[in-house]
């Protein structure tokens, strides 16, 4: 079973920026703009960045934080048309991922999708919308 619809995959490939929410050990939520890539082989979202291993988001994930990742845009102002993919799931903080789609090399955060909220990206597809994704690891 596919995790994303074909239109959702196209949307992810076209976008360059998303927002990653993690939780610090004290319970404080952190939300950061990040670059990302969709890892076709592993069916994950790979997030790379400058000094990733030294970042708070990387430390949050390494400590076991669940994540929520959002990619959205405004496709049209008239009529008002918003597109959004929210991807919730488990994440790994990987220091040396040779199979990365994180676009910058070096350490990455890898998201394994578990829950997807999709709107405006593939509106005519009944497989889109709110759904839980099976763990295939």
C-alpha positions, 0 to 999 in steps of 0.5 A: 500500500502506498503511503502517499497518493501520486499527487501528494508525491508530486507536491512533496517533490515540488516543495522545498521548505516545510516546518518540523515540530518536535518536543524538548524533554521539558515539554516545550514544543519547538517548530522550525522551518527546514529543508527536506526530501522525500526518500523514495526507497525508504518512503520517509521524509529526510530533513537535512540542514547546516549543523544539523547534529548540533541543533535542538531539533536533532537533540529532541529527536535523538531523545525520543520526541515524536514529530509533526511535519507540515508542508503547505502553500497557497495555490491561489488567492482567487479563489482562495486555495490552500494545499497542505500535508501534515505528516506525523510520525516517529523520527530518527536522528541519524549522524551518518545516513548514506541513503539520505534524501535530505539534500545537504549530506551529513546528519539528518532527521528521518521521519517515518510517517504514521498519520497523514492529514492532506487537504487541497493537494489531491481533492478528488482522491478518496485515498487522500484526507486523514489517514493512518499509515501502517508501520512497514519497518 
